[in-house]
Amino acid sequence: MISGKITRISGPIVYAEGLDGCGLYDVVDVGKARLIGEIISQEKGHATIEVYEDDSGMKVGEDVVSSGRPLSLKLGPGLVGMIYDGIQRPLKQMFESGGAFLLPGQRTEPLDAKKEWDFTPAEGIDSGCEIKPGMVLGTVPETGSITHKIMVPPYIKGKKLVSFKGKGSYTVDAEIGETDLGEKILMSQYWPLRKPRPFAQKLEVTEPLVTGQRVIDVFFPLSKGGTAAIPGGFGTGKTMTQHAIAKWCDADLIVYIGCGERGNEMTDVLTEFPELIDPRTGRSLMERTILIANTSNMPVAAREVSLYAGITLAEYYRDMGMHVAIMADSTSRWAEALRELSGRMEEMPAEEGFPAYLPTRLAEFYERAGRVNSLCGKEGSVSVIGAVSPPGGDFSEPVTQHTKRFIRCFWALDRELANARHYPAIGWIDSYSEYAEEVKGWWDRLDPRWAEIRLKALDLLKKEQRLQQIVRLIGADALPESDRLILTVAEMIKNGFLQQNAFDNIDQYSVPEKQIQLLMLIMNFYELALKAIKAGCPLLRIIEVPVRSEIVRAKSVIANDDIDGLTTIHNHLEEQMGDLERLYRTSSENL
């Protein structure tokens, strides 16, 4: 063990001497309370340390002791359903042992060391068999929704198992095998959180992450293995949108990172998720969720590392062949932590005081997403959805602008929509998705009309925006009937398709089949109404047809498993609009 002495303290940044033999990013115990810290800079005779706990009362001259290893996470059965801080301290267990506030130097094992897990060996695994990094040795039923695979750690160099315990019940620290090089394989493994986990091959993204939110799935889809950002000012619904995606998306596992956000928002997650039922498994949503909570009143340095902790946990389950979705709420608070720490280290600031390496750190985070073939031969993915909180809703500020360089899906939240209680408040003018072409094949298998109808609806909404500018000048009555129809149908798209009620049992989640059918209904109404107008029918009569209100209400009346109900509405549409067109066409011919 290498030890040194504290020479200077600047908030969470501590300077020490005597640590020359330590490596960059090695973990150290700082001061009498043995606070967890990490060496982030080394000069001859001096080291700069980032302390992840409250170091109030620390004095110059106290000891600093190196552990000789980088900051790592303990990965094994028992992670799912847990609530951690940024350095993998289980907050529920910390509360039980120390109270509501974290105590300096307080320690608790990240995984329950006493609990035994039922281990079932994989077929063909026994003493003497050949192994390689990432190979699955066996499985453990972690929760009712998650089967945990026990894998050979990527750092194992041995080629053969000389001993293997086989089927049984073991704790996370139990040894289940030994390699020909004398390496011990345990039920758990450690991995440095700043280092990406290896994989066999990176794959193209081809399948959407189905969220059940129509504005996302149809208009601005995100692929499994993709990256997305949700920027928006205070109160526009970033957290609510992420909660909805976390609840209903078809990922196998959710990692939710509360990074610098208010404690009450994390409390909502903690109280809601255990009560929610996963629509795919029928079990509690917490059985496929890991929470990382670093709220605004917790140490700022731990906030900085929480994103890396979340992405490392996601990569671990990706390596088992799972599709994992990460909700990072919010990367702006993480960037603010970087700015504070950079200021403490007296580094030269860049735009708005953020450090010059902000883009590099954002890239390191987002580029760990992707769809891969893992070392065990299974396909898995990590999808990253990061919330951005630009001050005053200004999308030109550095965090939003740099984030746009590294993501391919941009869900811009609109203040006017949020004020009008239109949720999700994702604006259709500023938002975009570069994954639409990649996921087109998946949608074509479901309904080949998706790409065409999507573009037509988006084009209609853009025309409506231009017409609204004219309406403000001369009024709607001065527009021709066909343009006023565009305004009417655009409102139907907004109210009957884009807007979703999170408190409605039917409308809170929409299956892809229902999504495309709803949009098809509205666009078919537009086409039939155009024909009626050309036949001489006034717009007022078209608006009054009963089927129009049926279409707008269908989202909350027709259940996900009742697609035939939408077919019935479509038949009503064809019948009523056809009658209207024939009536006025006959009248004009008689004239």
C-alpha positions as CSV (number, residue, x, y, z in Angstrom):
1,M,0.0,0.0,0.0
2,I,1.3,3.5,-0.9
3,S,0.4,6.3,1.4
4,G,0.8,10.0,1.3
5,K,-0.2,13.2,3.1
6,I,-2.8,15.9,2.3
7,T,-1.2,19.2,1.4
8,R,-4.2,21.3,0.3
9,I,-8.0,21.0,0.3
10,S,-10.4,22.8,-2.2
11,G,-13.9,21.4,-1.6
12,P,-14.1,18.0,-3.1
13,I,-10.6,18.4,-4.7
14,V,-7.8,17.3,-2.4
15,Y,-4.0,17.6,-3.2
16,A,-1.6,15.1,-1.7
17,E,2.1,14.3,-1.8
18,G,3.9,10.9,-1.5
19,L,1.7,9.1,-4.1
20,D,4.2,9.0,-6.9
21,G,3.9,5.2,-7.3
22,C,0.1,5.3,-7.8
23,G,-1.6,5.1,-11.2
24,L,-4.0,7.6,-12.7
25,Y,-7.6,6.9,-11.6
26,D,-6.5,4.7,-8.7
27,V,-8.9,4.7,-5.7
28,V,-7.6,6.1,-2.5
29,D,-8.9,6.4,1.1
30,V,-8.7,10.0,2.1
31,G,-8.3,11.4,5.7
32,K,-9.2,9.9,9.1
33,A,-12.7,9.1,7.9
34,R,-11.3,7.1,5.0
35,L,-13.4,8.8,2.4
36,I,-13.5,7.3,-1.1
37,G,-11.4,9.3,-3.6
38,E,-9.9,8.9,-7.1
39,I,-6.6,10.2,-8.4
40,I,-7.5,12.3,-11.4
41,S,-4.1,14.0,-12.0
42,Q,-0.5,13.2,-11.2
43,E,2.6,15.5,-11.1
44,K,6.0,14.7,-9.8
45,G,5.6,14.5,-6.0
46,H,1.9,15.6,-6.1
47,A,-1.4,14.0,-6.9
48,T,-4.9,15.6,-7.4
49,I,-7.7,13.6,-5.8
50,E,-11.5,13.8,-6.4
51,V,-13.3,12.9,-3.2
52,Y,-16.7,11.4,-3.7
53,E,-18.0,12.1,-0.2
54,D,-18.6,15.2,2.0
55,D,-15.1,16.1,3.3
56,S,-16.1,18.9,5.7
57,G,-13.7,19.0,8.7
58,M,-10.8,17.3,6.8
59,K,-7.4,18.8,7.7
60,V,-4.1,19.2,5.9
61,G,-1.6,16.6,7.0
62,E,-4.1,13.7,7.2
63,D,-3.2,10.4,5.5
64,V,-4.1,9.3,2.0
65,V,-3.8,5.5,1.3
66,S,-3.9,4.0,-2.2
67,S,-5.8,0.8,-2.9
68,G,-3.7,0.2,-6.1
69,R,-6.8,-0.4,-8.3
70,P,-9.1,1.9,-10.4
71,L,-12.6,2.8,-9.3
72,S,-14.6,-0.3,-10.1
73,L,-18.1,-1.7,-9.8
74,K,-18.9,-5.0,-8.3
75,L,-21.0,-6.9,-10.9
76,G,-23.0,-10.0,-10.1
77,P,-26.5,-11.3,-9.0
78,G,-28.5,-8.8,-6.9
79,L,-28.0,-5.6,-8.9
80,V,-31.5,-5.5,-10.3
81,G,-34.0,-3.7,-8.1
82,M,-31.3,-1.9,-6.2
83,I,-30.9,1.8,-5.6
84,Y,-27.3,3.0,-5.6
85,D,-25.4,6.3,-5.5
86,G,-22.7,7.1,-8.0
87,I,-20.1,4.9,-6.4
88,Q,-22.3,1.9,-5.9
89,R,-23.3,2.3,-2.3
90,P,-26.7,0.8,-1.8
91,L,-28.8,3.7,-0.4
92,K,-31.5,1.6,1.3
93,Q,-28.9,-0.3,3.3
94,M,-27.1,2.9,4.0
95,F,-30.3,4.4,5.4
96,E,-30.9,1.4,7.6
97,S,-27.4,1.6,9.1
98,G,-26.8,5.3,9.3
99,G,-30.1,7.3,8.8
100,A,-31.5,9.6,6.2
101,F,-28.1,11.3,5.4
102,L,-24.9,9.7,4.2
103,L,-22.3,9.7,6.8
104,P,-18.6,10.4,5.9
105,G,-16.7,7.1,5.4
106,Q,-19.9,5.0,5.7
107,R,-19.5,1.7,3.9
108,T,-21.9,-1.0,2.9
109,E,-21.4,-3.9,0.5
110,P,-22.8,-3.2,-2.9
111,L,-24.2,-6.7,-3.2
112,D,-25.7,-8.8,-0.4
113,A,-22.7,-11.0,0.7
114,K,-24.9,-13.4,2.7
115,K,-27.6,-14.2,0.2
116,E,-27.2,-17.5,-1.7
117,W,-28.2,-17.8,-5.4
118,D,-29.3,-20.9,-7.1
119,F,-26.7,-21.6,-9.8
120,T,-27.4,-23.8,-12.8
121,P,-24.4,-24.7,-15.0
122,A,-24.6,-24.1,-18.7
123,E,-24.7,-27.2,-21.0
124,G,-21.2,-28.6,-21.5
125,I,-19.5,-26.7,-18.7
126,D,-17.5,-28.8,-16.3
127,S,-14.0,-29.4,-15.1
128,G,-11.5,-29.6,-18.0
129,C,-13.6,-27.7,-20.5
130,E,-12.1,-24.9,-22.6
131,I,-13.2,-21.4,-21.8
132,K,-12.8,-17.9,-23.2
133,P,-13.6,-14.4,-21.9
134,G,-17.4,-13.7,-21.9
135,M,-18.4,-17.4,-22.0
136,V,-21.5,-18.2,-20.0
137,L,-20.8,-20.7,-17.2
138,G,-24.3,-20.8,-15.9
139,T,-27.4,-18.9,-14.9
140,V,-29.1,-17.5,-11.8
141,P,-32.8,-16.5,-11.5
142,E,-32.1,-12.9,-10.3
143,T,-35.7,-11.7,-10.4
144,G,-38.9,-13.1,-11.9
145,S,-38.1,-11.0,-15.0
146,I,-34.3,-11.3,-15.3
147,T,-32.2,-14.4,-15.7
148,H,-28.6,-13.5,-14.7
149,K,-25.8,-15.1,-16.7
150,I,-22.6,-15.9,-14.8
151,M,-19.8,-15.2,-17.3
152,V,-16.1,-15.6,-17.5
153,P,-14.7,-12.1,-16.8
154,P,-13.1,-10.4,-19.8
155,Y,-9.7,-10.1,-18.0
156,I,-9.4,-13.9,-17.5
157,K,-6.4,-15.2,-19.6
158,G,-6.7,-18.9,-18.8
159,K,-7.9,-21.3,-21.5
160,K,-9.3,-24.2,-19.5
161,L,-11.2,-24.9,-16.2
162,V,-9.2,-27.1,-13.9
163,S,-12.0,-27.1,-11.3
164,F,-15.7,-26.3,-11.4
165,K,-18.2,-26.6,-8.6
166,G,-21.3,-27.2,-10.7
167,K,-25.0,-26.9,-9.6
168,G,-25.6,-25.4,-6.2
169,S,-26.4,-22.4,-4.1
170,Y,-23.6,-19.8,-3.7
171,T,-23.0,-16.3,-2.5
172,V,-21.7,-13.5,-4.8
173,D,-18.2,-13.9,-3.3
174,A,-18.1,-17.7,-3.8
175,E,-15.6,-19.3,-6.1
176,I,-17.2,-21.5,-8.7
177,G,-14.1,-22.3,-10.8
178,E,-10.4,-22.1,-11.4
179,T,-8.4,-21.7,-14.6
180,D,-5.3,-23.5,-15.7
181,L,-3.4,-20.3,-14.8
182,G,-4.6,-20.4,-11.2
183,E,-7.2,-17.6,-11.8
184,K,-10.2,-17.7,-9.5
185,I,-13.7,-17.3,-11.1
186,L,-16.3,-16.0,-8.7
187,M,-20.0,-15.5,-8.9
188,S,-19.3,-11.8,-9.2
189,Q,-16.6,-9.7,-10.9
190,Y,-15.2,-6.2,-10.8
191,W,-14.9,-3.8,-13.7
192,P,-13.4,-0.2,-13.9
193,L,-16.3,2.0,-14.6
194,R,-14.4,4.5,-16.8
195,K,-13.3,1.7,-19.2
196,P,-15.8,0.3,-21.8
197,R,-16.5,-3.4,-21.6
198,P,-15.2,-5.3,-24.7
199,F,-17.5,-7.0,-27.3
200,A,-17.0,-9.2,-30.3
201,Q,-18.5,-7.0,-33.1
202,K,-20.5,-3.8,-33.4
203,L,-23.7,-4.2,-35.5
204,E,-25.9,-1.9,-37.4
205,V,-29.1,-0.7,-35.7
206,T,-32.2,-2.1,-37.4
207,E,-34.9,-2.5,-34.7
208,P,-36.7,0.4,-32.9
209,L,-36.9,0.7,-29.2
210,V,-40.7,0.6,-28.9
211,T,-41.7,3.1,-26.2
212,G,-45.5,3.1,-26.6
213,Q,-45.3,6.9,-27.1
214,R,-46.8,7.7,-30.5
215,V,-44.8,10.9,-31.2
216,I,-41.6,8.9,-30.6
217,D,-42.3,5.6,-32.2
218,V,-44.0,6.9,-35.4
219,F,-42.5,10.4,-35.9
220,F,-39.0,10.3,-34.3
221,P,-38.1,6.6,-33.6
222,L,-35.1,5.6,-31.5
223,S,-33.4,2.3,-32.4
224,K,-32.2,-0.3,-29.9
225,G,-28.5,0.7,-29.5
226,G,-29.2,4.3,-30.4
227,T,-28.7,7.6,-28.7
228,A,-31.2,10.3,-28.0
229,A,-31.4,13.6,-26.2
230,I,-34.5,15.3,-24.6
231,P,-33.7,19.0,-24.2
232,G,-36.1,21.4,-22.6
233,G,-36.5,24.1,-20.1
234,F,-37.7,23.8,-16.5
235,G,-41.2,22.3,-16.4
236,T,-41.4,21.1,-20.0
237,G,-41.6,17.4,-19.0
238,K,-38.1,15.9,-19.5
239,T,-38.4,13.7,-16.4
240,M,-42.0,12.8,-17.1
241,T,-41.1,11.7,-20.6
242,Q,-38.2,9.6,-19.4
243,H,-40.4,8.0,-16.8
244,A,-43.0,7.1,-19.5
245,I,-40.2,5.5,-21.6
246,A,-38.8,3.7,-18.7
247,K,-42.2,2.3,-17.8
248,W,-43.3,1.1,-21.2
249,C,-40.3,0.6,-23.5
250,D,-39.5,-2.9,-24.7
251,A,-36.0,-3.0,-23.3
252,D,-35.1,-6.1,-21.1
253,L,-33.5,-3.9,-18.4
254,I,-33.8,-0.2,-17.4
255,V,-30.9,1.7,-15.8
256,Y,-32.3,5.0,-14.5
257,I,-29.7,7.6,-13.4
258,G,-31.0,10.6,-11.4
259,C,-28.0,12.9,-11.8
260,G,-28.2,16.1,-9.8
261,E,-32.0,16.3,-10.0
262,R,-34.4,17.1,-7.2
263,G,-34.9,14.4,-4.6
264,N,-38.7,14.4,-5.0
265,E,-38.3,13.3,-8.6
266,M,-36.3,10.2,-7.5
267,T,-38.9,9.6,-4.8
268,D,-41.6,9.5,-7.5
269,V,-39.6,6.7,-9.3
270,L,-39.1,4.8,-6.0
271,T,-42.8,4.9,-5.1
272,E,-44.2,4.4,-8.6
273,F,-42.1,1.7,-10.2
274,P,-42.7,-1.0,-7.6
275,E,-46.4,-0.6,-8.1
276,L,-46.4,-0.5,-11.9
277,I,-46.9,-3.8,-13.8
278,D,-44.6,-4.5,-16.7
279,P,-47.0,-5.1,-19.7
280,R,-44.7,-7.8,-21.2
281,T,-44.1,-9.9,-18.0
282,G,-47.1,-9.0,-15.8
283,R,-44.6,-8.5,-12.9
284,S,-43.4,-5.4,-11.0
285,L,-41.4,-3.0,-13.0
286,M,-38.7,-2.9,-10.4
287,E,-37.8,-6.5,-11.3
288,R,-36.1,-5.1,-14.4
289,T,-34.8,-1.7,-13.1
290,I,-31.6,-0.5,-11.5
291,L,-31.7,3.0,-10.0
292,I,-28.7,5.3,-9.5
293,A,-29.6,8.3,-7.3
294,N,-27.3,11.3,-7.0
295,T,-29.6,14.1,-6.1
296,S,-28.8,17.8,-6.0
297,N,-28.0,17.7,-2.3
298,M,-25.5,14.8,-2.6
299,P,-21.7,15.2,-3.1
300,V,-21.0,16.8,-6.5
301,A,-18.0,14.6,-7.3
302,A,-20.2,11.4,-7.0
303,R,-22.6,13.1,-9.5
304,E,-19.8,13.3,-12.0
305,V,-19.1,9.6,-11.8
306,S,-22.7,8.4,-11.7
307,L,-23.1,8.4,-15.6
308,Y,-20.1,6.1,-15.9
309,A,-21.5,3.8,-13.2
310,G,-24.8,3.6,-15.1
311,I,-23.3,2.8,-18.5
312,T,-21.0,0.1,-16.9
313,L,-24.0,-1.6,-15.4
314,A,-25.8,-1.4,-18.7
315,E,-22.8,-2.9,-20.6
316,Y,-22.7,-5.8,-18.1
317,Y,-26.2,-6.9,-18.8
318,R,-25.7,-6.2,-22.5
319,D,-22.9,-8.8,-22.5
320,M,-25.6,-11.3,-21.3
321,G,-27.5,-10.7,-24.6
322,M,-30.0,-8.2,-23.2
323,H,-31.4,-5.0,-24.6
324,V,-30.8,-2.3,-22.0
325,A,-32.1,1.3,-22.0
326,I,-30.4,4.1,-19.9
327,M,-32.2,7.2,-18.7
328,A,-29.7,9.9,-17.8
329,D,-31.5,12.7,-16.0
330,S,-29.8,15.0,-16.6
331,T,-26.5,15.4,-18.4
332,S,-26.7,19.2,-17.8
333,R,-26.4,18.6,-14.0
334,W,-23.5,16.2,-14.7
335,A,-21.8,18.9,-16.9
336,E,-22.3,21.4,-14.0
337,A,-20.5,19.0,-11.7
338,L,-17.6,18.9,-14.3
339,R,-17.6,22.7,-14.3
340,E,-17.4,23.0,-10.5
341,L,-14.7,20.4,-10.2
342,S,-12.7,22.0,-13.1
343,G,-13.0,25.4,-11.3
344,R,-11.7,23.9,-8.1
345,M,-8.7,22.6,-10.0
346,E,-8.1,26.1,-11.5
347,E,-8.3,24.8,-15.1
348,M,-8.8,27.3,-17.9
349,P,-12.5,27.5,-18.6
350,A,-14.1,27.4,-22.1
351,E,-17.7,28.3,-23.1
352,E,-19.8,29.5,-20.2
353,G,-17.2,28.3,-17.7
354,F,-17.5,24.6,-18.8
355,P,-14.1,22.8,-19.1
356,A,-12.6,22.5,-22.5
357,Y,-12.9,18.6,-22.3
358,L,-16.7,18.7,-22.0
359,P,-17.3,17.5,-25.6
360,T,-14.8,14.6,-25.0
361,R,-16.6,13.5,-21.9
362,L,-20.0,13.6,-23.6
363,A,-18.6,11.6,-26.5
364,E,-17.1,9.0,-24.1
365,F,-20.6,8.5,-22.5
366,Y,-22.8,8.4,-25.6
367,E,-20.4,6.4,-27.7
368,R,-20.6,3.5,-25.3
369,A,-24.2,2.9,-26.6
370,G,-24.7,0.5,-29.5
371,R,-25.9,-2.8,-30.7
372,V,-23.3,-5.6,-30.5
373,N,-22.5,-9.2,-30.6
374,S,-21.2,-9.8,-27.1
375,L,-18.2,-12.1,-26.2
376,C,-20.7,-14.8,-25.3
377,G,-22.1,-14.8,-28.8
378,K,-25.4,-13.2,-28.0
379,E,-26.8,-10.0,-29.5
380,G,-27.3,-7.2,-27.0
381,S,-27.7,-3.4,-27.0
382,V,-27.4,-0.3,-24.9
383,S,-29.7,2.6,-25.8
384,V,-28.9,6.0,-24.1
385,I,-31.6,8.7,-23.6
386,G,-30.1,11.7,-22.0
387,A,-32.1,14.7,-20.7
388,V,-30.6,18.1,-21.2
389,S,-31.7,21.1,-19.1
390,P,-30.6,24.3,-20.9
391,P,-31.0,27.4,-18.8
392,G,-34.0,29.3,-19.9
393,G,-34.7,26.7,-22.6
394,D,-31.8,28.1,-24.7
395,F,-30.8,25.3,-27.1
396,S,-27.7,27.2,-28.2
397,E,-25.9,26.7,-24.9
398,P,-22.8,24.4,-24.9
399,V,-24.2,21.2,-23.4
400,T,-27.1,21.0,-25.8
401,Q,-25.0,21.9,-28.8
402,H,-22.2,19.4,-28.0
403,T,-24.8,16.7,-27.2
404,K,-26.3,17.2,-30.7
405,R,-22.9,16.2,-32.2
406,F,-23.0,12.8,-30.5
407,I,-26.7,11.7,-30.7
408,R,-28.9,10.9,-33.7
409,C,-32.3,11.4,-32.2
410,F,-33.4,14.8,-30.9
411,W,-36.7,15.2,-29.0
412,A,-37.0,18.9,-28.5
413,L,-39.5,19.8,-25.8
414,D,-41.7,22.8,-26.6
415,R,-42.6,25.4,-23.8
416,E,-45.9,26.3,-25.5
417,L,-47.0,22.7,-25.8
418,A,-46.1,22.1,-22.1
419,N,-48.0,25.3,-21.0
420,A,-51.0,24.0,-23.1
421,R,-50.8,20.7,-21.1
422,H,-49.9,18.8,-24.3
423,Y,-47.8,15.8,-23.2
424,P,-45.4,14.5,-24.3
425,A,-44.4,18.1,-25.2
426,I,-42.1,17.0,-28.0
427,G,-42.2,19.6,-30.7
428,W,-42.5,18.2,-34.2
429,I,-40.7,21.2,-35.9
430,D,-37.4,21.1,-34.1
431,S,-37.2,17.4,-33.3
432,Y,-35.6,14.9,-35.7
433,S,-34.5,11.2,-35.9
434,E,-31.8,9.9,-38.1
435,Y,-32.9,6.3,-37.3
436,A,-36.0,6.4,-39.4
437,E,-34.3,4.9,-42.4
438,E,-32.6,2.2,-40.3
439,V,-35.9,1.0,-38.7
440,K,-38.0,1.2,-41.8
441,G,-37.5,-2.5,-42.5
442,W,-39.0,-3.4,-39.1
443,W,-42.0,-1.1,-39.7
444,D,-42.4,-2.4,-43.2
445,R,-42.9,-5.9,-41.9
446,L,-45.6,-4.6,-39.5
447,D,-47.2,-2.2,-42.0
448,P,-45.6,-1.1,-45.2
449,R,-47.5,2.2,-45.2
450,W,-45.5,3.6,-42.2
451,A,-42.8,5.5,-44.0
452,E,-45.2,7.2,-46.5
453,I,-47.9,8.1,-43.9
454,R,-45.2,9.4,-41.5
455,L,-43.8,11.8,-44.0
456,K,-47.3,12.9,-45.2
457,A,-48.3,13.7,-41.6
458,L,-45.1,15.6,-40.8
459,D,-45.4,17.6,-44.0
460,L,-49.0,18.5,-43.0
461,L,-47.9,19.7,-39.6
462,K,-45.2,21.9,-41.2
463,K,-47.8,23.4,-43.6
464,E,-50.0,24.1,-40.7
465,Q,-47.2,26.0,-39.0
466,R,-46.8,28.2,-42.1
467,L,-50.5,28.8,-42.3
468,Q,-50.8,29.8,-38.7
469,Q,-48.5,32.7,-39.4
470,I,-50.9,33.8,-42.2
471,V,-53.9,33.3,-39.9
472,R,-52.4,35.7,-37.3
473,L,-52.2,38.4,-40.0
474,I,-55.5,38.0,-41.9
475,G,-57.6,35.5,-40.0
476,A,-58.6,31.9,-40.9
477,D,-61.7,32.9,-42.8
478,A,-59.6,34.5,-45.5
479,L,-58.0,31.1,-46.3
480,P,-59.4,28.8,-49.0
481,E,-61.3,25.7,-47.8
482,S,-58.4,23.3,-48.6
483,D,-56.0,25.3,-46.4
484,R,-58.6,25.5,-43.5
485,L,-58.9,21.7,-43.8
486,I,-55.1,21.5,-43.2
487,L,-55.6,23.5,-40.0
488,T,-58.4,21.2,-38.9
489,V,-56.6,17.9,-39.7
490,A,-53.4,19.2,-38.0
491,E,-55.5,19.7,-34.8
492,M,-56.8,16.2,-35.1
493,I,-53.2,14.9,-35.4
494,K,-52.2,16.9,-32.3
495,N,-55.2,16.0,-30.2
496,G,-56.0,12.5,-31.5
497,F,-52.5,11.1,-32.1
498,L,-49.6,13.1,-30.6
499,Q,-51.1,13.9,-27.2
500,Q,-51.2,11.0,-24.7
501,N,-52.7,10.9,-21.3
502,A,-50.3,9.2,-18.8
503,F,-53.2,8.7,-16.4
504,D,-55.5,7.0,-18.9
505,N,-55.2,3.2,-18.6
506,I,-55.8,2.8,-22.4
507,D,-54.0,5.9,-23.7
508,Q,-50.8,5.7,-21.5
509,Y,-49.3,3.0,-23.8
510,S,-50.0,2.3,-27.4
511,V,-48.8,-0.7,-29.3
512,P,-47.2,-0.1,-32.8
513,E,-50.2,-1.6,-34.7
514,K,-52.6,0.8,-33.0
515,Q,-50.2,3.7,-33.5
516,I,-50.1,3.3,-37.3
517,Q,-53.8,2.6,-37.6
518,L,-54.7,5.8,-35.6
519,L,-52.5,7.9,-37.9
520,M,-53.9,6.2,-41.0
521,L,-57.5,7.0,-39.9
522,I,-56.6,10.8,-39.6
523,M,-54.8,10.9,-42.9
524,N,-57.6,9.0,-44.7
525,F,-60.1,11.5,-43.2
526,Y,-57.9,14.2,-44.8
527,E,-57.8,12.5,-48.2
528,L,-61.6,11.9,-48.2
529,A,-62.3,15.4,-47.0
530,L,-60.3,16.9,-49.8
531,K,-62.4,14.9,-52.3
532,A,-65.6,16.2,-50.7
533,I,-64.3,19.8,-50.9
534,K,-63.6,19.4,-54.6
535,A,-67.1,18.0,-55.0
536,G,-68.4,21.3,-53.5
537,C,-68.9,20.3,-49.9
538,P,-68.2,23.2,-47.4
539,L,-65.7,22.5,-44.7
540,L,-68.3,23.2,-42.0
541,R,-70.3,20.2,-43.1
542,I,-67.2,18.0,-43.1
543,I,-66.3,19.1,-39.5
544,E,-69.8,18.1,-38.4
545,V,-69.6,14.5,-39.5
546,P,-69.9,12.2,-36.4
547,V,-66.9,10.0,-37.4
548,R,-64.6,13.0,-36.9
549,S,-65.1,12.9,-33.1
550,E,-64.9,9.1,-33.2
551,I,-61.4,9.4,-34.7
552,V,-60.2,11.9,-32.1
553,R,-61.5,9.8,-29.2
554,A,-60.3,6.5,-30.6
555,K,-56.9,6.7,-28.8
556,S,-58.5,6.5,-25.3
557,V,-61.6,4.4,-26.3
558,I,-60.1,1.6,-28.4
559,A,-57.9,-0.8,-26.4
560,N,-54.5,-2.1,-27.6
561,D,-55.9,-5.5,-28.2
562,D,-59.0,-4.3,-30.1
563,I,-57.6,-3.3,-33.4
564,D,-60.9,-4.4,-35.0
565,G,-62.5,-1.4,-33.3
566,L,-60.3,0.9,-35.4
567,T,-61.5,-1.0,-38.5
568,T,-65.1,-0.3,-37.5
569,I,-64.3,3.4,-37.3
570,H,-62.6,3.3,-40.7
571,N,-65.7,1.7,-42.2
572,H,-67.8,4.6,-40.6
573,L,-65.4,7.1,-42.1
574,E,-65.6,5.6,-45.6
575,E,-69.5,5.5,-45.4
576,Q,-70.1,9.0,-44.0
577,M,-67.5,10.8,-46.1
578,G,-68.6,8.9,-49.2
579,D,-72.2,9.9,-48.6
580,L,-71.2,13.5,-48.2
581,E,-69.1,13.6,-51.4
582,R,-71.9,11.9,-53.5
583,L,-74.5,14.3,-52.1
584,Y,-72.6,17.4,-53.2
585,R,-71.3,15.9,-56.4
586,T,-74.9,15.0,-57.4
587,S,-76.1,18.5,-56.4
588,S,-73.4,20.2,-58.5
589,E,-74.3,18.0,-61.5
590,N,-77.9,18.9,-61.2
591,L,-77.0,22.5,-61.2
